[in-house]
Amino acid sequence: MSHTGHIKIGDIRTSMLLHRNEKNLDIQAIGYMVREIIKPGNSKLYPRKFSLKDPSKWNSDMLDFFK
């Protein structure tokens, strides 16, 4: 992920093929990946909670993504 919020995700086709009708799971999985990139190591401690320590470092698109 770049500092401007651009994300490149590679090789998620297997997941998409296995779970075609579960779009919410795909969206949730992308959110978890982004969260792990931003704050590594927190997904195991707080799997459903997330907050940015310094929101002023991120653009509005990224902040909206995590709402």
KOLKOLZA-559227 format. One record per residue: residue number from 1; z, y, x of N, C-alpha, C, O in turn; residue in three letters. Coordinates in pm, 1 decimal, always signed. Atoms other than C-alpha are relative to their C-alpha. Example, Ala and Ser with C-alpha at 12.3 -4.5 7.8 and 13.67 -1.06 7.14 Angstrom:
<pt num="1" n_w="+0.0" n_v="-119.0" n_u="+89.0" ca_w="+780.0" ca_v="-450.0" ca_u="+1230.0" c_w="+0.0" c_v="+120.0" c_u="+90.0" o_w="+66.5" o_v="+118.1" o_u="+193.6" residuo="ALA"/>
<pt num="2" n_w="-6.0" n_v="-119.0" n_u="-82.0" ca_w="+714.0" ca_v="-106.0" ca_u="+1367.0" c_w="+73.0" c_v="+109.0" c_u="-77.0" o_w="+89.9" o_v="+219.8" o_u="-26.1" residuo="SER"/>
//
This chain:
<pt num="1" n_w="+0.0" n_v="-115.6" n_u="+83.8" ca_w="+0.0" ca_v="+0.0" ca_u="+0.0" c_w="+0.0" c_v="+123.5" c_u="+89.5" o_w="+71.0" o_v="+130.3" o_u="+189.9" residuo="MET"/>
<pt num="2" n_w="+4.9" n_v="-123.3" n_u="-77.6" ca_w="-84.3" ca_v="+341.2" ca_u="+128.8" c_w="+105.4" c_v="+97.8" c_u="-51.5" o_w="+164.2" o_v="+77.4" o_u="-157.7" residuo="SER"/>
<pt num="3" n_w="-98.0" n_v="-100.7" n_u="+41.2" ca_w="+141.7" ca_v="+644.6" ca_u="+112.0" c_w="-45.2" c_v="+77.0" c_u="-123.8" o_w="+35.0" o_v="+146.4" o_u="-186.4" residuo="HIS"/>
<pt num="4" n_w="+49.8" n_v="-66.0" n_u="+121.2" ca_w="-80.6" ca_v="+776.0" ca_u="-168.4" c_w="+5.7" c_v="-90.0" c_u="-122.4" o_w="-31.3" o_v="-48.6" o_u="-232.2" residuo="THR"/>
<pt num="5" n_w="-15.4" n_v="+89.9" n_u="+113.9" ca_w="-13.1" ca_v="+472.5" ca_u="-385.8" c_w="-114.5" c_v="-96.8" c_u="-21.3" o_w="-113.3" o_v="-171.3" o_u="-119.2" residuo="GLY"/>
<pt num="6" n_w="+110.3" n_v="+94.8" n_u="+12.9" ca_w="-336.5" ca_v="+279.2" ca_u="-332.1" c_w="+45.8" c_v="-138.5" c_u="+43.9" o_w="+109.0" o_v="-154.7" o_u="+148.3" residuo="HIS"/>
<pt num="7" n_w="-46.5" n_v="+135.9" n_u="-24.7" ca_w="-277.1" ca_v="-94.1" ca_u="-345.0" c_w="-119.2" c_v="-92.5" c_u="+17.6" o_w="-215.9" o_v="-85.6" o_u="-58.2" residuo="ILE"/>
<pt num="8" n_w="+100.2" n_v="+104.5" n_u="-18.6" ca_w="-489.3" ca_v="-377.5" ca_u="-208.7" c_w="+71.3" c_v="-133.5" c_u="-11.9" o_w="+166.1" o_v="-161.2" o_u="+61.6" residuo="LYS"/>
<pt num="9" n_w="-61.3" n_v="+130.4" n_u="+21.1" ca_w="-402.3" ca_v="-723.0" ca_u="-333.6" c_w="-105.9" c_v="-105.2" c_u="+25.3" o_w="-216.0" o_v="-97.6" o_u="-29.1" residuo="ILE"/>
<pt num="10" n_w="+95.8" n_v="+104.1" n_u="-32.7" ca_w="-571.0" ca_v="-1030.2" ca_u="-193.3" c_w="+39.4" c_v="-135.9" c_u="-52.6" o_w="+157.4" o_v="-171.1" o_u="-55.9" residuo="GLY"/>
<pt num="11" n_w="-13.1" n_v="+139.5" n_u="+39.0" ca_w="-617.7" ca_v="-1381.3" ca_u="-326.0" c_w="+103.9" c_v="-27.1" c_u="-108.2" o_w="+192.7" o_v="-110.5" o_u="-90.1" residuo="ASP"/>
<pt num="12" n_w="-85.8" n_v="+31.2" n_u="+114.2" ca_w="-439.0" ca_v="-1369.0" ca_u="-661.1" c_w="-78.2" c_v="-80.0" c_u="-103.9" o_w="-29.9" o_v="-102.5" o_u="-214.9" residuo="ILE"/>
<pt num="13" n_w="+84.7" n_v="+69.4" n_u="+97.5" ca_w="-722.8" ca_v="-1561.1" ca_u="-826.3" c_w="+60.1" c_v="-131.2" c_u="-47.1" o_w="+43.0" o_v="-167.8" o_u="-163.4" residuo="ARG"/>
<pt num="14" n_w="-60.8" n_v="+126.6" n_u="+41.1" ca_w="-532.0" ca_v="-1890.8" ca_u="-827.6" c_w="+99.8" c_v="+23.0" c_u="-111.9" o_w="+99.4" o_v="-48.5" o_u="-212.0" residuo="THR"/>
<pt num="15" n_w="-97.3" n_v="-32.7" n_u="+103.9" ca_w="-250.9" ca_v="-1736.6" ca_u="-1026.6" c_w="-69.9" c_v="+41.9" c_u="-128.6" o_w="-28.6" o_v="+2.5" o_u="-237.7" residuo="SER"/>
<pt num="16" n_w="+71.6" n_v="-47.2" n_u="+118.2" ca_w="-497.0" ca_v="-1568.5" ca_u="-1261.1" c_w="-69.1" c_v="-115.5" c_u="-71.9" o_w="-75.8" o_v="-116.0" o_u="-194.8" residuo="MET"/>
<pt num="17" n_w="+66.2" n_v="+114.0" n_u="+62.7" ca_w="-683.4" ca_v="-1895.3" ca_u="-1321.5" c_w="+99.7" c_v="-93.2" c_u="-67.9" o_w="+70.8" o_v="-149.1" o_u="-173.7" residuo="LEU"/>
<pt num="18" n_w="-100.6" n_v="+89.2" n_u="+56.4" ca_w="-366.9" ca_v="-2094.3" ca_u="-1385.8" c_w="+68.7" c_v="+58.8" c_u="-122.7" o_w="+113.1" o_v="-15.2" o_u="-210.5" residuo="LEU"/>
<pt num="19" n_w="-74.3" n_v="-66.2" n_u="+107.2" ca_w="-215.0" ca_v="-1838.4" ca_u="-1622.2" c_w="-88.3" c_v="+101.5" c_u="-72.9" o_w="-50.1" o_v="+217.7" o_u="-86.8" residuo="HIS"/>
<pt num="20" n_w="+96.3" n_v="-92.9" n_u="+61.1" ca_w="-514.0" ca_v="-1685.7" ca_u="-1801.4" c_w="+55.3" c_v="+75.8" c_u="-119.9" o_w="+23.6" o_v="+193.3" o_u="-138.1" residuo="ARG"/>
<pt num="21" n_w="-47.9" n_v="-62.9" n_u="+122.8" ca_w="-330.0" ca_v="-1610.9" ca_u="-2124.7" c_w="+135.0" c_v="+67.6" c_u="+17.1" o_w="+195.8" o_v="+109.3" o_u="-81.4" residuo="ASN"/>
<pt num="22" n_w="-131.4" n_v="-57.8" n_u="-24.9" ca_w="-17.0" ca_v="-1474.3" ca_u="-1962.6" c_w="-14.2" c_v="+129.7" c_u="+79.5" o_w="+32.6" o_v="+139.0" o_u="+192.9" residuo="GLU"/>
<pt num="23" n_w="+27.9" n_v="-125.7" n_u="-69.2" ca_w="-123.5" ca_v="-1119.6" ca_u="-1873.7" c_w="+126.9" c_v="+74.0" c_u="+39.3" o_w="+130.8" o_v="+138.8" o_u="+143.9" residuo="LYS"/>
<pt num="24" n_w="-124.6" n_v="-67.9" n_u="-34.7" ca_w="+232.0" ca_v="-986.4" ca_u="-1882.2" c_w="+59.5" c_v="-55.1" c_u="+128.6" o_w="+118.6" o_v="+19.6" o_u="+206.7" residuo="ASN"/>
<pt num="25" n_w="-50.1" n_v="+58.6" n_u="-124.4" ca_w="+326.4" ca_v="-1229.8" ca_u="-1606.6" c_w="-76.2" c_v="+53.3" c_u="+120.4" o_w="-16.8" o_v="+75.8" o_u="+225.9" residuo="LEU"/>
<pt num="26" n_w="+79.0" n_v="-56.2" n_u="-109.6" ca_w="+40.6" ca_v="-1099.6" ca_u="-1390.7" c_w="+46.5" c_v="+141.3" c_u="+32.3" o_w="+62.0" o_v="+177.3" o_u="+149.1" residuo="ASP"/>
<pt num="27" n_w="-45.5" n_v="-137.9" n_u="-20.0" ca_w="+154.6" ca_v="-740.8" ca_u="-1442.0" c_w="+137.6" c_v="+0.3" c_u="+65.2" o_w="+163.1" o_v="+77.7" o_u="+157.4" residuo="ILE"/>
<pt num="28" n_w="-134.0" n_v="+9.7" n_u="-56.6" ca_w="+514.0" ca_v="-836.4" ca_u="-1367.9" c_w="-6.7" c_v="-45.0" c_u="+146.2" o_w="+66.0" o_v="+8.3" o_u="+230.0" residuo="GLN"/>
<pt num="29" n_w="+13.2" n_v="+49.5" n_u="-137.0" ca_w="+409.4" ca_v="-1026.6" ca_u="-1053.6" c_w="-49.3" c_v="+109.8" c_u="+93.6" o_w="-2.4" o_v="+120.8" o_u="+206.9" residuo="ALA"/>
<pt num="30" n_w="+48.7" n_v="-111.1" n_u="-81.9" ca_w="+217.7" ca_v="-725.2" ca_u="-924.7" c_w="+112.9" c_v="+99.7" c_u="+24.2" o_w="+128.5" o_v="+151.3" o_u="+134.8" residuo="ILE"/>
<pt num="31" n_w="-115.3" n_v="-88.6" n_u="-15.9" ca_w="+523.8" ca_v="-510.6" ca_u="-987.7" c_w="+98.3" c_v="-51.6" c_u="+103.2" o_w="+149.5" o_v="+25.3" o_u="+184.6" residuo="GLY"/>
<pt num="32" n_w="-91.1" n_v="+59.9" n_u="-97.7" ca_w="+740.2" ca_v="-752.6" ca_u="-789.7" c_w="-56.9" c_v="+9.4" c_u="+141.2" o_w="+17.1" o_v="+34.3" o_u="+236.5" residuo="TYR"/>
<pt num="33" n_w="+61.3" n_v="-10.7" n_u="-132.9" ca_w="+490.6" ca_v="-752.3" ca_u="-501.6" c_w="+11.8" c_v="+141.8" c_u="+53.7" o_w="+47.0" o_v="+162.5" o_u="+169.9" residuo="MET"/>
<pt num="34" n_w="-8.7" n_v="-139.6" n_u="-42.7" ca_w="+481.5" ca_v="-373.5" ca_u="-490.4" c_w="+143.9" c_v="+33.6" c_u="+37.6" o_w="+168.7" o_v="+99.4" o_u="+138.6" residuo="VAL"/>
<pt num="35" n_w="-141.1" n_v="-25.8" n_u="-28.7" ca_w="+859.9" ca_v="-359.1" ca_u="-505.0" c_w="+39.5" c_v="-58.8" c_u="+135.1" o_w="+111.4" o_v="+5.1" o_u="+211.9" residuo="ARG"/>
<pt num="36" n_w="-34.4" n_v="+65.6" n_u="-126.3" ca_w="+888.2" ca_v="-602.5" ca_u="-214.6" c_w="-62.3" c_v="+73.8" c_u="+118.5" o_w="-3.4" o_v="+78.5" o_u="+226.6" residuo="GLU"/>
<pt num="37" n_w="+64.0" n_v="-78.3" n_u="-106.0" ca_w="+643.5" ca_v="-393.2" ca_u="-9.9" c_w="+79.8" c_v="+127.5" c_u="+26.4" o_w="+100.8" o_v="+166.0" o_u="+141.4" residuo="ILE"/>
<pt num="38" n_w="-72.9" n_v="-126.1" n_u="-13.8" ca_w="+840.3" ca_v="-74.8" ca_u="-77.5" c_w="+140.2" c_v="-21.9" c_u="+56.2" o_w="+183.6" o_v="+49.1" o_u="+146.8" residuo="ILE"/>
<pt num="39" n_w="-138.1" n_v="+26.7" n_u="-41.4" ca_w="+1188.9" ca_v="-222.6" ca_u="-34.8" c_w="+15.1" c_v="-148.7" c_u="+30.7" o_w="+65.1" o_v="-223.2" o_u="-53.6" residuo="LYS"/>
<pt num="40" n_w="-6.3" n_v="+142.8" n_u="-33.1" ca_w="+1169.0" ca_v="-558.8" ca_u="+145.9" c_w="+142.3" c_v="-56.0" c_u="-8.5" o_w="+239.5" o_v="+10.0" o_u="+28.1" residuo="PRO"/>
<pt num="41" n_w="-126.9" n_v="+71.3" n_u="+1.9" ca_w="+1447.0" ca_v="-809.3" ca_u="+86.5" c_w="+84.3" c_v="+17.7" c_u="-124.2" o_w="+186.7" o_v="-49.2" o_u="-137.5" residuo="GLY"/>
<pt num="42" n_w="-81.2" n_v="-25.9" n_u="+118.4" ca_w="+1573.8" ca_v="-678.4" ca_u="-247.9" c_w="-31.3" c_v="-90.6" c_u="-117.6" o_w="+48.8" o_v="-99.2" o_u="-210.6" residuo="ASN"/>
<pt num="43" n_w="+39.1" n_v="+78.7" n_u="+117.1" ca_w="+1390.8" ca_v="-914.6" ca_u="-481.6" c_w="+93.9" c_v="-117.6" c_u="-25.2" o_w="+113.6" o_v="-156.9" o_u="-140.2" residuo="SER"/>
<pt num="44" n_w="-92.2" n_v="+112.6" n_u="+18.6" ca_w="+1634.3" ca_v="-1200.8" ca_u="-421.1" c_w="+136.5" c_v="+47.2" c_u="-48.5" o_w="+204.1" o_v="-24.1" o_u="-122.7" residuo="LYS"/>
<pt num="45" n_w="-130.5" n_v="-51.7" n_u="+40.5" ca_w="+1941.8" ca_v="-983.2" ca_u="-468.9" c_w="+0.0" c_v="+50.9" c_u="-143.6" o_w="+91.5" o_v="+21.7" o_u="-220.5" residuo="LEU"/>
<pt num="46" n_w="+7.8" n_v="-63.1" n_u="+131.9" ca_w="+1831.4" ca_v="-793.2" ca_u="-779.8" c_w="-138.6" c_v="-22.7" c_u="-59.4" o_w="-220.3" o_v="+69.4" o_u="-59.9" residuo="TYR"/>
<pt num="47" n_w="+136.4" n_v="+33.1" n_u="+42.0" ca_w="+1528.2" ca_v="-967.4" ca_u="-930.5" c_w="-56.5" c_v="+86.5" c_u="-112.6" o_w="-178.3" o_v="+102.9" o_u="-119.8" residuo="PRO"/>
<pt num="48" n_w="+53.0" n_v="-78.4" n_u="+112.1" ca_w="+1500.9" ca_v="-747.2" ca_u="-1242.3" c_w="+32.7" c_v="+148.8" c_u="+9.4" o_w="-10.6" o_v="+226.6" o_u="-75.5" residuo="ARG"/>
<pt num="49" n_w="-35.8" n_v="-140.5" n_u="-15.7" ca_w="+1644.6" ca_v="-417.6" ca_u="-1116.1" c_w="-79.3" c_v="+59.6" c_u="+115.8" o_w="-107.4" o_v="-7.0" o_u="+215.5" residuo="LYS"/>
<pt num="50" n_w="+68.6" n_v="-67.3" n_u="-109.3" ca_w="+1461.8" ca_v="-164.5" ca_u="-906.9" c_w="+15.8" c_v="+149.9" c_u="-15.1" o_w="+0.6" o_v="+203.6" o_u="-124.8" residuo="PHE"/>
<pt num="51" n_w="-1.6" n_v="-145.9" n_u="-1.4" ca_w="+1509.1" ca_v="+198.2" ca_u="-812.5" c_w="-42.7" c_v="+46.1" c_u="+138.8" o_w="-12.2" o_v="-17.9" o_u="+239.4" residuo="SER"/>
<pt num="52" n_w="+43.1" n_v="-56.4" n_u="-127.5" ca_w="+1353.6" ca_v="+410.5" ca_u="-543.0" c_w="+110.9" c_v="+89.0" c_u="+53.6" o_w="+163.9" o_v="+173.7" o_u="-18.2" residuo="LEU"/>
<pt num="53" n_w="-108.5" n_v="-76.6" n_u="-60.8" ca_w="+1607.4" ca_v="+556.5" ca_u="-303.1" c_w="-33.6" c_v="+149.1" c_u="+3.9" o_w="+52.1" o_v="+232.8" o_u="-24.2" residuo="LYS"/>
<pt num="54" n_w="+41.7" n_v="-140.1" n_u="-9.8" ca_w="+1409.3" ca_v="+878.4" ca_u="-255.2" c_w="-131.4" c_v="+18.7" c_u="-75.8" o_w="-238.5" o_v="+14.1" o_u="-15.3" residuo="ASP"/>
<pt num="55" n_w="+121.7" n_v="-12.2" n_u="+81.1" ca_w="+1163.1" ca_v="+930.4" ca_u="-544.3" c_w="-92.7" c_v="+113.5" c_u="+43.2" o_w="-212.2" o_v="+109.9" o_u="+13.8" residuo="PRO"/>
<pt num="56" n_w="+84.8" n_v="-112.2" n_u="-41.4" ca_w="+1038.9" ca_v="+1256.6" ca_u="-390.3" c_w="-105.4" c_v="-41.2" c_u="+103.0" o_w="-200.0" o_v="+33.7" o_u="+127.3" residuo="SER"/>
<pt num="57" n_w="+97.4" n_v="+48.4" n_u="-98.2" ca_w="+851.3" ca_v="+1048.9" ca_u="-128.2" c_w="-123.7" c_v="-60.9" c_u="-64.8" o_w="-222.1" o_v="-87.7" o_u="+4.0" residuo="LYS"/>
<pt num="58" n_w="+107.5" n_v="+71.7" n_u="+68.0" ca_w="+623.5" ca_v="+893.9" ca_u="-392.3" c_w="-70.9" c_v="+90.2" c_u="-99.9" o_w="-10.5" o_v="+180.5" o_u="-157.9" residuo="TRP"/>
<pt num="59" n_w="+75.3" n_v="-80.8" n_u="+95.5" ca_w="+347.9" ca_v="+1039.2" ca_u="-607.1" c_w="+32.6" c_v="-42.9" c_u="-143.3" o_w="+95.8" o_v="-146.2" o_u="-165.4" residuo="ASN"/>
<pt num="60" n_w="-34.9" n_v="+24.5" n_u="+140.6" ca_w="+371.8" ca_v="+1051.9" ca_u="-986.7" c_w="-56.6" c_v="-131.7" c_u="-52.3" o_w="+5.0" o_v="-195.0" o_u="-138.1" residuo="SER"/>
<pt num="61" n_w="+56.7" n_v="+128.1" n_u="+43.9" ca_w="+142.4" ca_v="+749.8" ca_u="-1033.0" c_w="+91.5" c_v="-116.2" c_u="+37.6" o_w="+113.1" o_v="-207.3" o_u="-42.3" residuo="ASP"/>
<pt num="62" n_w="-89.5" n_v="+107.0" n_u="-43.5" ca_w="+376.6" ca_v="+530.3" ca_u="-831.0" c_w="+129.5" c_v="+2.5" c_u="-80.4" o_w="+180.4" o_v="-102.8" o_u="-118.7" residuo="MET"/>
<pt num="63" n_w="-123.0" n_v="-10.4" n_u="+78.7" ca_w="+681.7" ca_v="+659.7" ca_u="-1015.4" c_w="-22.6" c_v="-51.1" c_u="-142.0" o_w="+62.9" o_v="-119.8" o_u="-197.8" residuo="LEU"/>
<pt num="64" n_w="+33.0" n_v="+48.7" n_u="+134.6" ca_w="+511.3" ca_v="+593.3" ca_u="-1350.4" c_w="-16.9" c_v="-151.2" c_u="-2.0" o_w="+17.6" o_v="-216.0" o_u="-100.7" residuo="ASP"/>
<pt num="65" n_w="+21.8" n_v="+144.5" n_u="-8.2" ca_w="+420.5" ca_v="+241.5" ca_u="-1237.4" c_w="+130.5" c_v="-76.3" c_u="-18.1" o_w="+132.2" o_v="-183.0" o_u="-79.5" residuo="PHE"/>
<pt num="66" n_w="-127.9" n_v="+70.0" n_u="+6.1" ca_w="+787.6" ca_v="+149.0" ca_u="-1208.7" c_w="+84.9" c_v="+36.3" c_u="-120.9" o_w="+197.5" o_v="-11.8" o_u="-133.5" residuo="PHE"/>
<pt num="67" n_w="-75.6" n_v="-32.2" n_u="+122.4" ca_w="+896.6" ca_v="+300.7" ca_u="-1540.5" c_w="-4.7" c_v="-113.6" c_u="-97.1" o_w="+53.0" o_v="-104.6" o_u="-205.5" residuo="LYS"/>
//
